[in-house]
Amino acid sequence: MSLNNKTMDIVPAEIIEGKILLIRGKKVMLDKDLALLYGVETFNLNKAVKRNI
């Protein structure tokens, strides 16, 4: 599943909901799961987050 292509794959809501964790009362997702969802490497996702705080 890659969003880099012109076509976008649709991820079922159940898959995404299963990746959401509840930590100290906050809903969070791990960077590796987000990177997989967006079709990028974890390193590049973290780099983009640091650039766009």
mmCIF entry with sequence, helices, sheets and N, C-alpha, C, O atoms, coordinates in Angstrom:
data_MODEL
# 
_entry.id   MODEL 
# 
_entity.id                         1 
_entity.type                       polymer 
_entity.pdbx_number_of_molecules   1 
# 
_entity_poly.entity_id                      1 
_entity_poly.type                           'polypeptide(L)' 
_entity_poly.nstd_linkage                   no 
_entity_poly.nstd_monomer                   no 
_entity_poly.pdbx_seq_one_letter_code       MSLNNKTMDIVPAEIIEGKILLIRGKKVMLDKDLALLYGVETFNLNKAVKRNI 
_entity_poly.pdbx_seq_one_letter_code_can   MSLNNKTMDIVPAEIIEGKILLIRGKKVMLDKDLALLYGVETFNLNKAVKRNI 
_entity_poly.pdbx_strand_id                 A 
# 
loop_
_entity_poly_seq.entity_id 
_entity_poly_seq.num 
_entity_poly_seq.mon_id 
_entity_poly_seq.hetero 
1 1  MET n 
1 2  SER n 
1 3  LEU n 
1 4  ASN n 
1 5  ASN n 
1 6  LYS n 
1 7  THR n 
1 8  MET n 
1 9  ASP n 
1 10 ILE n 
1 11 VAL n 
1 12 PRO n 
1 13 ALA n 
1 14 GLU n 
1 15 ILE n 
1 16 ILE n 
1 17 GLU n 
1 18 GLY n 
1 19 LYS n 
1 20 ILE n 
1 21 LEU n 
1 22 LEU n 
1 23 ILE n 
1 24 ARG n 
1 25 GLY n 
1 26 LYS n 
1 27 LYS n 
1 28 VAL n 
1 29 MET n 
1 30 LEU n 
1 31 ASP n 
1 32 LYS n 
1 33 ASP n 
1 34 LEU n 
1 35 ALA n 
1 36 LEU n 
1 37 LEU n 
1 38 TYR n 
1 39 GLY n 
1 40 VAL n 
1 41 GLU n 
1 42 THR n 
1 43 PHE n 
1 44 ASN n 
1 45 LEU n 
1 46 ASN n 
1 47 LYS n 
1 48 ALA n 
1 49 VAL n 
1 50 LYS n 
1 51 ARG n 
1 52 ASN n 
1 53 ILE n 
# 
_struct_asym.id          A 
_struct_asym.entity_id   1 
# 
loop_
_struct_conf.conf_type_id 
_struct_conf.id 
_struct_conf.pdbx_PDB_helix_id 
_struct_conf.beg_label_comp_id 
_struct_conf.beg_label_asym_id 
_struct_conf.beg_label_seq_id 
_struct_conf.pdbx_beg_PDB_ins_code 
_struct_conf.end_label_comp_id 
_struct_conf.end_label_asym_id 
_struct_conf.end_label_seq_id 
_struct_conf.pdbx_end_PDB_ins_code 
_struct_conf.beg_auth_comp_id 
_struct_conf.beg_auth_asym_id 
_struct_conf.beg_auth_seq_id 
_struct_conf.end_auth_comp_id 
_struct_conf.end_auth_asym_id 
_struct_conf.end_auth_seq_id 
_struct_conf.pdbx_PDB_helix_class 
_struct_conf.details 
_struct_conf.pdbx_PDB_helix_length 
HELX_P HELX_P1 AA1 ALA A 13 ? LYS A 19 ? ALA A 13 LYS A 19 1 ? 7  
HELX_P HELX_P2 AA2 ASP A 31 ? TYR A 38 ? ASP A 31 TYR A 38 1 ? 8  
HELX_P HELX_P3 AA3 THR A 42 ? ARG A 51 ? THR A 42 ARG A 51 1 ? 10 
# 
_struct_conf_type.id          HELX_P 
_struct_conf_type.criteria    ? 
_struct_conf_type.reference   ? 
# 
_struct_sheet.id               AA1 
_struct_sheet.type             ? 
_struct_sheet.number_strands   2 
_struct_sheet.details          ? 
# 
_struct_sheet_order.sheet_id     AA1 
_struct_sheet_order.range_id_1   1 
_struct_sheet_order.range_id_2   2 
_struct_sheet_order.offset       ? 
_struct_sheet_order.sense        anti-parallel 
# 
loop_
_struct_sheet_range.sheet_id 
_struct_sheet_range.id 
_struct_sheet_range.beg_label_comp_id 
_struct_sheet_range.beg_label_asym_id 
_struct_sheet_range.beg_label_seq_id 
_struct_sheet_range.pdbx_beg_PDB_ins_code 
_struct_sheet_range.end_label_comp_id 
_struct_sheet_range.end_label_asym_id 
_struct_sheet_range.end_label_seq_id 
_struct_sheet_range.pdbx_end_PDB_ins_code 
_struct_sheet_range.beg_auth_comp_id 
_struct_sheet_range.beg_auth_asym_id 
_struct_sheet_range.beg_auth_seq_id 
_struct_sheet_range.end_auth_comp_id 
_struct_sheet_range.end_auth_asym_id 
_struct_sheet_range.end_auth_seq_id 
AA1 1 LEU A 21 ? ILE A 23 ? LEU A 21 ILE A 23 
AA1 2 LYS A 26 ? VAL A 28 ? LYS A 26 VAL A 28 
# 
loop_
_atom_site.group_PDB 
_atom_site.id 
_atom_site.type_symbol 
_atom_site.label_atom_id 
_atom_site.label_alt_id 
_atom_site.label_comp_id 
_atom_site.label_asym_id 
_atom_site.label_entity_id 
_atom_site.label_seq_id 
_atom_site.pdbx_PDB_ins_code 
_atom_site.Cartn_x 
_atom_site.Cartn_y 
_atom_site.Cartn_z 
_atom_site.occupancy 
_atom_site.B_iso_or_equiv 
_atom_site.pdbx_formal_charge 
_atom_site.auth_seq_id 
_atom_site.auth_comp_id 
_atom_site.auth_asym_id 
_atom_site.auth_atom_id 
_atom_site.pdbx_PDB_model_num 
ATOM 1   N N  . MET A 1 1  ? 0.854   -1.171 0.000  1.00 0.00 ? 1  MET A N  1 
ATOM 2   C CA . MET A 1 1  ? 0.000   0.000  0.000  1.00 0.00 ? 1  MET A CA 1 
ATOM 3   C C  . MET A 1 1  ? 0.895   1.228  0.000  1.00 0.00 ? 1  MET A C  1 
ATOM 4   O O  . MET A 1 1  ? 1.630   1.461  0.959  1.00 0.00 ? 1  MET A O  1 
ATOM 5   N N  . SER A 1 2  ? 0.840   1.988  -1.034 1.00 0.00 ? 2  SER A N  1 
ATOM 6   C CA . SER A 1 2  ? 1.709   3.151  -1.160 1.00 0.00 ? 2  SER A CA 1 
ATOM 7   C C  . SER A 1 2  ? 0.910   4.346  -1.642 1.00 0.00 ? 2  SER A C  1 
ATOM 8   O O  . SER A 1 2  ? 0.165   4.261  -2.619 1.00 0.00 ? 2  SER A O  1 
ATOM 9   N N  . LEU A 1 3  ? 1.074   5.460  -0.947 1.00 0.00 ? 3  LEU A N  1 
ATOM 10  C CA . LEU A 1 3  ? 0.396   6.681  -1.356 1.00 0.00 ? 3  LEU A CA 1 
ATOM 11  C C  . LEU A 1 3  ? 1.267   7.497  -2.293 1.00 0.00 ? 3  LEU A C  1 
ATOM 12  O O  . LEU A 1 3  ? 0.876   8.585  -2.716 1.00 0.00 ? 3  LEU A O  1 
ATOM 13  N N  . ASN A 1 4  ? 2.447   6.982  -2.623 1.00 0.00 ? 4  ASN A N  1 
ATOM 14  C CA . ASN A 1 4  ? 3.328   7.678  -3.536 1.00 0.00 ? 4  ASN A CA 1 
ATOM 15  C C  . ASN A 1 4  ? 2.833   7.567  -4.971 1.00 0.00 ? 4  ASN A C  1 
ATOM 16  O O  . ASN A 1 4  ? 3.184   8.396  -5.811 1.00 0.00 ? 4  ASN A O  1 
ATOM 17  N N  . ASN A 1 5  ? 2.035   6.568  -5.258 1.00 0.00 ? 5  ASN A N  1 
ATOM 18  C CA . ASN A 1 5  ? 1.481   6.380  -6.600 1.00 0.00 ? 5  ASN A CA 1 
ATOM 19  C C  . ASN A 1 5  ? 0.305   7.322  -6.795 1.00 0.00 ? 5  ASN A C  1 
ATOM 20  O O  . ASN A 1 5  ? -0.186  7.930  -5.844 1.00 0.00 ? 5  ASN A O  1 
ATOM 21  N N  . LYS A 1 6  ? -0.138  7.435  -8.040 1.00 0.00 ? 6  LYS A N  1 
ATOM 22  C CA . LYS A 1 6  ? -1.304  8.266  -8.336 1.00 0.00 ? 6  LYS A CA 1 
ATOM 23  C C  . LYS A 1 6  ? -2.577  7.660  -7.737 1.00 0.00 ? 6  LYS A C  1 
ATOM 24  O O  . LYS A 1 6  ? -3.498  8.389  -7.369 1.00 0.00 ? 6  LYS A O  1 
ATOM 25  N N  . THR A 1 7  ? -2.628  6.325  -7.638 1.00 0.00 ? 7  THR A N  1 
ATOM 26  C CA . THR A 1 7  ? -3.790  5.681  -7.054 1.00 0.00 ? 7  THR A CA 1 
ATOM 27  C C  . THR A 1 7  ? -3.550  5.485  -5.563 1.00 0.00 ? 7  THR A C  1 
ATOM 28  O O  . THR A 1 7  ? -2.431  5.200  -5.135 1.00 0.00 ? 7  THR A O  1 
ATOM 29  N N  . MET A 1 8  ? -4.597  5.639  -4.790 1.00 0.00 ? 8  MET A N  1 
ATOM 30  C CA . MET A 1 8  ? -4.480  5.483  -3.344 1.00 0.00 ? 8  MET A CA 1 
ATOM 31  C C  . MET A 1 8  ? -5.265  4.262  -2.907 1.00 0.00 ? 8  MET A C  1 
ATOM 32  O O  . MET A 1 8  ? -6.408  4.069  -3.322 1.00 0.00 ? 8  MET A O  1 
ATOM 33  N N  . ASP A 1 9  ? -4.657  3.443  -2.074 1.00 0.00 ? 9  ASP A N  1 
ATOM 34  C CA . ASP A 1 9  ? -5.348  2.294  -1.521 1.00 0.00 ? 9  ASP A CA 1 
ATOM 35  C C  . ASP A 1 9  ? -6.162  2.751  -0.320 1.00 0.00 ? 9  ASP A C  1 
ATOM 36  O O  . ASP A 1 9  ? -5.731  3.616  0.442  1.00 0.00 ? 9  ASP A O  1 
ATOM 37  N N  . ILE A 1 10 ? -7.322  2.171  -0.160 1.00 0.00 ? 10 ILE A N  1 
ATOM 38  C CA . ILE A 1 10 ? -8.170  2.499  0.980  1.00 0.00 ? 10 ILE A CA 1 
ATOM 39  C C  . ILE A 1 10 ? -7.922  1.465  2.066  1.00 0.00 ? 10 ILE A C  1 
ATOM 40  O O  . ILE A 1 10 ? -8.034  0.261  1.835  1.00 0.00 ? 10 ILE A O  1 
ATOM 41  N N  . VAL A 1 11 ? -7.584  1.949  3.246  1.00 0.00 ? 11 VAL A N  1 
ATOM 42  C CA . VAL A 1 11 ? -7.315  1.075  4.380  1.00 0.00 ? 11 VAL A CA 1 
ATOM 43  C C  . VAL A 1 11 ? -8.595  0.991  5.206  1.00 0.00 ? 11 VAL A C  1 
ATOM 44  O O  . VAL A 1 11 ? -9.158  2.020  5.579  1.00 0.00 ? 11 VAL A O  1 
ATOM 45  N N  . PRO A 1 12 ? -9.053  -0.211 5.492  1.00 0.00 ? 12 PRO A N  1 
ATOM 46  C CA . PRO A 1 12 ? -10.273 -0.346 6.299  1.00 0.00 ? 12 PRO A CA 1 
ATOM 47  C C  . PRO A 1 12 ? -10.109 0.297  7.675  1.00 0.00 ? 12 PRO A C  1 
ATOM 48  O O  . PRO A 1 12 ? -9.038  0.231  8.277  1.00 0.00 ? 12 PRO A O  1 
ATOM 49  N N  . ALA A 1 13 ? -11.168 0.912  8.160  1.00 0.00 ? 13 ALA A N  1 
ATOM 50  C CA . ALA A 1 13 ? -11.143 1.599  9.450  1.00 0.00 ? 13 ALA A CA 1 
ATOM 51  C C  . ALA A 1 13 ? -10.756 0.644  10.577 1.00 0.00 ? 13 ALA A C  1 
ATOM 52  O O  . ALA A 1 13 ? -10.114 1.056  11.544 1.00 0.00 ? 13 ALA A O  1 
ATOM 53  N N  . GLU A 1 14 ? -11.141 -0.628 10.460 1.00 0.00 ? 14 GLU A N  1 
ATOM 54  C CA . GLU A 1 14 ? -10.836 -1.594 11.511 1.00 0.00 ? 14 GLU A CA 1 
ATOM 55  C C  . GLU A 1 14 ? -9.327  -1.787 11.671 1.00 0.00 ? 14 GLU A C  1 
ATOM 56  O O  . GLU A 1 14 ? -8.830  -1.973 12.782 1.00 0.00 ? 14 GLU A O  1 
ATOM 57  N N  . ILE A 1 15 ? -8.613  -1.740 10.555 1.00 0.00 ? 15 ILE A N  1 
ATOM 58  C CA . ILE A 1 15 ? -7.155  -1.893 10.594 1.00 0.00 ? 15 ILE A CA 1 
ATOM 59  C C  . ILE A 1 15 ? -6.540  -0.708 11.332 1.00 0.00 ? 15 ILE A C  1 
ATOM 60  O O  . ILE A 1 15 ? -5.688  -0.881 12.204 1.00 0.00 ? 15 ILE A O  1 
ATOM 61  N N  . ILE A 1 16 ? -6.977  0.492  10.977 1.00 0.00 ? 16 ILE A N  1 
ATOM 62  C CA . ILE A 1 16 ? -6.438  1.696  11.616 1.00 0.00 ? 16 ILE A CA 1 
ATOM 63  C C  . ILE A 1 16 ? -6.804  1.723  13.088 1.00 0.00 ? 16 ILE A C  1 
ATOM 64  O O  . ILE A 1 16 ? -5.960  2.020  13.934 1.00 0.00 ? 16 ILE A O  1 
ATOM 65  N N  . GLU A 1 17 ? -8.048  1.418  13.397 1.00 0.00 ? 17 GLU A N  1 
ATOM 66  C CA . GLU A 1 17 ? -8.486  1.417  14.798 1.00 0.00 ? 17 GLU A CA 1 
ATOM 67  C C  . GLU A 1 17 ? -7.696  0.419  15.627 1.00 0.00 ? 17 GLU A C  1 
ATOM 68  O O  . GLU A 1 17 ? -7.453  0.653  16.811 1.00 0.00 ? 17 GLU A O  1 
ATOM 69  N N  . GLY A 1 18 ? -7.295  -0.686 15.022 1.00 0.00 ? 18 GLY A N  1 
ATOM 70  C CA . GLY A 1 18 ? -6.513  -1.688 15.724 1.00 0.00 ? 18 GLY A CA 1 
ATOM 71  C C  . GLY A 1 18 ? -5.099  -1.220 16.038 1.00 0.00 ? 18 GLY A C  1 
ATOM 72  O O  . GLY A 1 18 ? -4.449  -1.761 16.932 1.00 0.00 ? 18 GLY A O  1 
ATOM 73  N N  . LYS A 1 19 ? -4.618  -0.214 15.305 1.00 0.00 ? 19 LYS A N  1 
ATOM 74  C CA . LYS A 1 19 ? -3.268  0.320  15.520 1.00 0.00 ? 19 LYS A CA 1 
ATOM 75  C C  . LYS A 1 19 ? -3.251  1.448  16.545 1.00 0.00 ? 19 LYS A C  1 
ATOM 76  O O  . LYS A 1 19 ? -2.181  1.850  17.004 1.00 0.00 ? 19 LYS A O  1 
ATOM 77  N N  . ILE A 1 20 ? -4.408  1.956  16.904 1.00 0.00 ? 20 ILE A N  1 
ATOM 78  C CA . ILE A 1 20 ? -4.488  3.054  17.873 1.00 0.00 ? 20 ILE A CA 1 
ATOM 79  C C  . ILE A 1 20 ? -4.374  2.487  19.286 1.00 0.00 ? 20 ILE A C  1 
ATOM 80  O O  . ILE A 1 20 ? -5.107  1.573  19.665 1.00 0.00 ? 20 ILE A O  1 
ATOM 81  N N  . LEU A 1 21 ? -3.451  3.042  20.049 1.00 0.00 ? 21 LEU A N  1 
ATOM 82  C CA . LEU A 1 21 ? -3.224  2.615  21.424 1.00 0.00 ? 21 LEU A CA 1 
ATOM 83  C C  . LEU A 1 21 ? -3.704  3.687  22.384 1.00 0.00 ? 21 LEU A C  1 
ATOM 84  O O  . LEU A 1 21 ? -3.703  4.871  22.047 1.00 0.00 ? 21 LEU A O  1 
ATOM 85  N N  . LEU A 1 22 ? -4.110  3.285  23.567 1.00 0.00 ? 22 LEU A N  1 
ATOM 86  C CA . LEU A 1 22 ? -4.513  4.235  24.600 1.00 0.00 ? 22 LEU A CA 1 
ATOM 87  C C  . LEU A 1 22 ? -3.421  4.234  25.663 1.00 0.00 ? 22 LEU A C  1 
ATOM 88  O O  . LEU A 1 22 ? -3.246  3.257  26.391 1.00 0.00 ? 22 LEU A O  1 
ATOM 89  N N  . ILE A 1 23 ? -2.694  5.338  25.738 1.00 0.00 ? 23 ILE A N  1 
ATOM 90  C CA . ILE A 1 23 ? -1.602  5.467  26.695 1.00 0.00 ? 23 ILE A CA 1 
ATOM 91  C C  . ILE A 1 23 ? -1.852  6.696  27.549 1.00 0.00 ? 23 ILE A C  1 
ATOM 92  O O  . ILE A 1 23 ? -1.933  7.816  27.045 1.00 0.00 ? 23 ILE A O  1 
ATOM 93  N N  . ARG A 1 24 ? -1.974  6.471  28.847 1.00 0.00 ? 24 ARG A N  1 
ATOM 94  C CA . ARG A 1 24 ? -2.234  7.556  29.813 1.00 0.00 ? 24 ARG A CA 1 
ATOM 95  C C  . ARG A 1 24 ? -3.419  8.408  29.392 1.00 0.00 ? 24 ARG A C  1 
ATOM 96  O O  . ARG A 1 24 ? -3.392  9.630  29.537 1.00 0.00 ? 24 ARG A O  1 
ATOM 97  N N  . GLY A 1 25 ? -4.446  7.775  28.877 1.00 0.00 ? 25 GLY A N  1 
ATOM 98  C CA . GLY A 1 25 ? -5.672  8.469  28.506 1.00 0.00 ? 25 GLY A CA 1 
ATOM 99  C C  . GLY A 1 25 ? -5.626  9.170  27.159 1.00 0.00 ? 25 GLY A C  1 
ATOM 100 O O  . GLY A 1 25 ? -6.580  9.860  26.799 1.00 0.00 ? 25 GLY A O  1 
ATOM 101 N N  . LYS A 1 26 ? -4.547  9.015  26.407 1.00 0.00 ? 26 LYS A N  1 
ATOM 102 C CA . LYS A 1 26 ? -4.416  9.639  25.087 1.00 0.00 ? 26 LYS A CA 1 
ATOM 103 C C  . LYS A 1 26 ? -4.376  8.565  24.017 1.00 0.00 ? 26 LYS A C  1 
ATOM 104 O O  . LYS A 1 26 ? -3.776  7.508  24.213 1.00 0.00 ? 26 LYS A O  1 
ATOM 105 N N  . LYS A 1 27 ? -5.015  8.832  22.882 1.00 0.00 ? 27 LYS A N  1 
ATOM 106 C CA . LYS A 1 27 ? -4.964  7.922  21.748 1.00 0.00 ? 27 LYS A CA 1 
ATOM 107 C C  . LYS A 1 27 ? -3.710  8.240  20.940 1.00 0.00 ? 27 LYS A C  1 
ATOM 108 O O  . LYS A 1 27 ? -3.499  9.382  20.531 1.00 0.00 ? 27 LYS A O  1 
ATOM 109 N N  . VAL A 1 28 ? -2.885  7.228  20.714 1.00 0.00 ? 28 VAL A N  1 
ATOM 110 C CA . VAL A 1 28 ? -1.634  7.415  19.975 1.00 0.00 ? 28 VAL A CA 1 
ATOM 111 C C  . VAL A 1 28 ? -1.449  6.294  18.967 1.00 0.00 ? 28 VAL A C  1 
ATOM 112 O O  . VAL A 1 28 ? -2.058  5.230  19.073 1.00 0.00 ? 28 VAL A O  1 
ATOM 113 N N  . MET A 1 29 ? -0.590  6.558  17.983 1.00 0.00 ? 29 MET A N  1 
ATOM 114 C CA . MET A 1 29 ? -0.175  5.524  17.038 1.00 0.00 ? 29 MET A CA 1 
ATOM 115 C C  . MET A 1 29 ? 1.344   5.517  17.000 1.00 0.00 ? 29 MET A C  1 
ATOM 116 O O  . MET A 1 29 ? 1.981   6.565  17.105 1.00 0.00 ? 29 MET A O  1 
ATOM 117 N N  . LEU A 1 30 ? 1.914   4.343  16.852 1.00 0.00 ? 30 LEU A N  1 
ATOM 118 C CA . LEU A 1 30 ? 3.362   4.218  16.756 1.00 0.00 ? 30 LEU A CA 1 
ATOM 119 C C  . LEU A 1 30 ? 3.832   4.740  15.406 1.00 0.00 ? 30 LEU A C  1 
ATOM 120 O O  . LEU A 1 30 ? 3.123   4.651  14.403 1.00 0.00 ? 30 LEU A O  1 
ATOM 121 N N  . ASP A 1 31 ? 5.043   5.285  15.404 1.00 0.00 ? 31 ASP A N  1 
ATOM 122 C CA . ASP A 1 31 ? 5.578   5.838  14.160 1.00 0.00 ? 31 ASP A CA 1 
ATOM 123 C C  . ASP A 1 31 ? 5.713   4.778  13.073 1.00 0.00 ? 31 ASP A C  1 
ATOM 124 O O  . ASP A 1 31 ? 5.530   5.074  11.892 1.00 0.00 ? 31 ASP A O  1 
ATOM 125 N N  . LYS A 1 32 ? 6.030   3.549  13.463 1.00 0.00 ? 32 LYS A N  1 
ATOM 126 C CA . LYS A 1 32 ? 6.169   2.500  12.447 1.00 0.00 ? 32 LYS A CA 1 
ATOM 127 C C  . LYS A 1 32 ? 4.833   2.197  11.773 1.00 0.00 ? 32 LYS A C  1 
ATOM 128 O O  . LYS A 1 32 ? 4.793   1.901  10.578 1.00 0.00 ? 32 LYS A O  1 
ATOM 129 N N  . ASP A 1 33 ? 3.734   2.271  12.538 1.00 0.00 ? 33 ASP A N  1 
ATOM 130 C CA . ASP A 1 33 ? 2.414   2.026  11.961 1.00 0.00 ? 33 ASP A CA 1 
ATOM 131 C C  . ASP A 1 33 ? 1.994   3.173  11.038 1.00 0.00 ? 33 ASP A C  1 
ATOM 132 O O  . ASP A 1 33 ? 1.408   2.935  9.982  1.00 0.00 ? 33 ASP A O  1 
ATOM 133 N N  . LEU A 1 34 ? 2.291   4.409  11.431 1.00 0.00 ? 34 LEU A N  1 
ATOM 134 C CA . LEU A 1 34 ? 1.968   5.553  10.582 1.00 0.00 ? 34 LEU A CA 1 
ATOM 135 C C  . LEU A 1 34 ? 2.782   5.524  9.300  1.00 0.00 ? 34 LEU A C  1 
ATOM 136 O O  . LEU A 1 34 ? 2.262   5.818  8.224  1.00 0.00 ? 34 LEU A O  1 
ATOM 137 N N  . ALA A 1 35 ? 4.058   5.171  9.411  1.00 0.00 ? 35 ALA A N  1 
ATOM 138 C CA . ALA A 1 35 ? 4.911   5.098  8.229  1.00 0.00 ? 35 ALA A CA 1 
ATOM 139 C C  . ALA A 1 35 ? 4.380   4.057  7.254  1.00 0.00 ? 35 ALA A C  1 
ATOM 140 O O  . ALA A 1 35 ? 4.359   4.287  6.045  1.00 0.00 ? 35 ALA A O  1 
ATOM 141 N N  . LEU A 1 36 ? 3.957   2.924  7.772  1.00 0.00 ? 36 LEU A N  1 
ATOM 142 C CA . LEU A 1 36 ? 3.387   1.883  6.919  1.00 0.00 ? 36 LEU A CA 1 
ATOM 143 C C  . LEU A 1 36 ? 2.108   2.383  6.247  1.00 0.00 ? 36 LEU A C  1 
ATOM 144 O O  . LEU A 1 36 ? 1.882   2.124  5.065  1.00 0.00 ? 36 LEU A O  1 
ATOM 145 N N  . LEU A 1 37 ? 1.286   3.086  6.992  1.00 0.00 ? 37 LEU A N  1 
ATOM 146 C CA . LEU A 1 37 ? 0.036   3.619  6.465  1.00 0.00 ? 37 LEU A CA 1 
ATOM 147 C C  . LEU A 1 37 ? 0.286   4.608  5.324  1.00 0.00 ? 37 LEU A C  1 
ATOM 148 O O  . LEU A 1 37 ? -0.440  4.610  4.329  1.00 0.00 ? 37 LEU A O  1 
ATOM 149 N N  . TYR A 1 38 ? 1.312   5.444  5.470  1.00 0.00 ? 38 TYR A N  1 
ATOM 150 C CA . TYR A 1 38 ? 1.624   6.446  4.452  1.00 0.00 ? 38 TYR A CA 1 
ATOM 151 C C  . TYR A 1 38 ? 2.577   5.938  3.379  1.00 0.00 ? 38 TYR A C  1 
ATOM 152 O O  . TYR A 1 38 ? 2.838   6.639  2.402  1.00 0.00 ? 38 TYR A O  1 
ATOM 153 N N  . GLY A 1 39 ? 3.096   4.736  3.549  1.00 0.00 ? 39 GLY A N  1 
ATOM 154 C CA . GLY A 1 39 ? 3.963   4.162  2.536  1.00 0.00 ? 39 GLY A CA 1 
ATOM 155 C C  . GLY A 1 39 ? 5.344   4.777  2.480  1.00 0.00 ? 39 GLY A C  1 
ATOM 156 O O  . GLY A 1 39 ? 5.935   4.880  1.406  1.00 0.00 ? 39 GLY A O  1 
ATOM 157 N N  . VAL A 1 40 ? 5.869   5.190  3.633  1.00 0.00 ? 40 VAL A N  1 
ATOM 158 C CA . VAL A 1 40 ? 7.213   5.765  3.711  1.00 0.00 ? 40 VAL A CA 1 
ATOM 159 C C  . VAL A 1 40 ? 8.003   5.016  4.770  1.00 0.00 ? 40 VAL A C  1 
ATOM 160 O O  . VAL A 1 40 ? 7.443   4.235  5.540  1.00 0.00 ? 40 VAL A O  1 
ATOM 161 N N  . GLU A 1 41 ? 9.318   5.259  4.804  1.00 0.00 ? 41 GLU A N  1 
ATOM 162 C CA . GLU A 1 41 ? 10.134  4.649  5.837  1.00 0.00 ? 41 GLU A CA 1 
ATOM 163 C C  . GLU A 1 41 ? 9.960   5.430  7.135  1.00 0.00 ? 41 GLU A C  1 
ATOM 164 O O  . GLU A 1 41 ? 9.712   6.636  7.117  1.00 0.00 ? 41 GLU A O  1 
ATOM 165 N N  . THR A 1 42 ? 10.094  4.730  8.260  1.00 0.00 ? 42 THR A N  1 
ATOM 166 C CA . THR A 1 42 ? 9.925   5.351  9.570  1.00 0.00 ? 42 THR A CA 1 
ATOM 167 C C  . THR A 1 42 ? 10.879  6.532  9.743  1.00 0.00 ? 42 THR A C  1 
ATOM 168 O O  . THR A 1 42 ? 10.492  7.576  10.268 1.00 0.00 ? 42 THR A O  1 
ATOM 169 N N  . PHE A 1 43 ? 12.124  6.363  9.299  1.00 0.00 ? 43 PHE A N  1 
ATOM 170 C CA . PHE A 1 43 ? 13.114  7.429  9.413  1.00 0.00 ? 43 PHE A CA 1 
ATOM 171 C C  . PHE A 1 43 ? 12.633  8.705  8.719  1.00 0.00 ? 43 PHE A C  1 
ATOM 172 O O  . PHE A 1 43 ? 12.742  9.799  9.273  1.00 0.00 ? 43 PHE A O  1 
ATOM 173 N N  . ASN A 1 44 ? 12.102  8.557  7.506  1.00 0.00 ? 44 ASN A N  1 
ATOM 174 C CA . ASN A 1 44 ? 11.635  9.720  6.748  1.00 0.00 ? 44 ASN A CA 1 
ATOM 175 C C  . ASN A 1 44 ? 10.394  10.345 7.367  1.00 0.00 ? 44 ASN A C  1 
ATOM 176 O O  . ASN A 1 44 ? 10.239  11.565 7.327  1.00 0.00 ? 44 ASN A O  1 
ATOM 177 N N  . LEU A 1 45 ? 9.518   9.547  7.932  1.00 0.00 ? 45 LEU A N  1 
ATOM 178 C CA . LEU A 1 45 ? 8.346   10.078 8.628  1.00 0.00 ? 45 LEU A CA 1 
ATOM 179 C C  . LEU A 1 45 ? 8.786   10.924 9.815  1.00 0.00 ? 45 LEU A C  1 
ATOM 180 O O  . LEU A 1 45 ? 8.300   12.040 9.998  1.00 0.00 ? 45 LEU A O  1 
ATOM 181 N N  . ASN A 1 46 ? 9.700   10.400 10.617 1.00 0.00 ? 46 ASN A N  1 
ATOM 182 C CA . ASN A 1 46 ? 10.176  11.143 11.795 1.00 0.00 ? 46 ASN A CA 1 
ATOM 183 C C  . ASN A 1 46 ? 10.882  12.428 11.378 1.00 0.00 ? 46 ASN A C  1 
ATOM 184 O O  . ASN A 1 46 ? 10.748  13.453 12.046 1.00 0.00 ? 46 ASN A O  1 
ATOM 185 N N  . LYS A 1 47 ? 11.629  12.380 10.285 1.00 0.00 ? 47 LYS A N  1 
ATOM 186 C CA . LYS A 1 47 ? 12.329  13.566 9.792  1.00 0.00 ? 47 LYS A CA 1 
ATOM 187 C C  . LYS A 1 47 ? 11.306  14.626 9.380  1.00 0.00 ? 47 LYS A C  1 
ATOM 188 O O  . LYS A 1 47 ? 11.490  15.805 9.680  1.00 0.00 ? 47 LYS A O  1 
ATOM 189 N N  . ALA A 1 48 ? 10.241  14.228 8.703  1.00 0.00 ? 48 ALA A N  1 
ATOM 190 C CA . ALA A 1 48 ? 9.198   15.157 8.272  1.00 0.00 ? 48 ALA A CA 1 
ATOM 191 C C  . ALA A 1 48 ? 8.479   15.764 9.474  1.00 0.00 ? 48 ALA A C  1 
ATOM 192 O O  . ALA A 1 48 ? 8.143   16.949 9.466  1.00 0.00 ? 48 ALA A O  1 
ATOM 193 N N  . VAL A 1 49 ? 8.247   14.965 10.492 1.00 0.00 ? 49 VAL A N  1 
ATOM 194 C CA . VAL A 1 49 ? 7.575   15.477 11.703 1.00 0.00 ? 49 VAL A CA 1 
ATOM 195 C C  . VAL A 1 49 ? 8.446   16.522 12.368 1.00 0.00 ? 49 VAL A C  1 
ATOM 196 O O  . VAL A 1 49 ? 7.936   17.557 12.795 1.00 0.00 ? 49 VAL A O  1 
ATOM 197 N N  . LYS A 1 50 ? 9.735   16.285 12.467 1.00 0.00 ? 50 LYS A N  1 
ATOM 198 C CA . LYS A 1 50 ? 10.647  17.261 13.079 1.00 0.00 ? 50 LYS A CA 1 
ATOM 199 C C  . LYS A 1 50 ? 10.688  18.556 12.275 1.00 0.00 ? 50 LYS A C  1 
ATOM 200 O O  . LYS A 1 50 ? 10.799  19.637 12.852 1.00 0.00 ? 50 LYS A O  1 
ATOM 201 N N  . ARG A 1 51 ? 10.600  18.460 10.948 1.00 0.00 ? 51 ARG A N  1 
ATOM 202 C CA . ARG A 1 51 ? 10.614  19.654 10.094 1.00 0.00 ? 51 ARG A CA 1 
ATOM 203 C C  . ARG A 1 51 ? 9.321   20.450 10.203 1.00 0.00 ? 51 ARG A C  1 
ATOM 204 O O  . ARG A 1 51 ? 9.326   21.664 9.998  1.00 0.00 ? 51 ARG A O  1 
ATOM 205 N N  . ASN A 1 52 ? 8.220   19.790 10.521 1.00 0.00 ? 52 ASN A N  1 
ATOM 206 C CA . ASN A 1 52 ? 6.895   20.433 10.474 1.00 0.00 ? 52 ASN A CA 1 
ATOM 207 C C  . ASN A 1 52 ? 6.183   20.425 11.816 1.00 0.00 ? 52 ASN A C  1 
ATOM 208 O O  . ASN A 1 52 ? 4.992   20.122 11.889 1.00 0.00 ? 52 ASN A O  1 
ATOM 209 N N  . ILE A 1 53 ? 6.898   20.754 12.867 1.00 0.00 ? 53 ILE A N  1 
ATOM 210 C CA . ILE A 1 53 ? 6.273   20.780 14.200 1.00 0.00 ? 53 ILE A CA 1 
ATOM 211 C C  . ILE A 1 53 ? 5.290   21.913 14.245 1.00 0.00 ? 53 ILE A C  1 
ATOM 212 O O  . ILE A 1 53 ? 4.644   22.128 15.270 1.00 0.00 ? 53 ILE A O  1 
# 
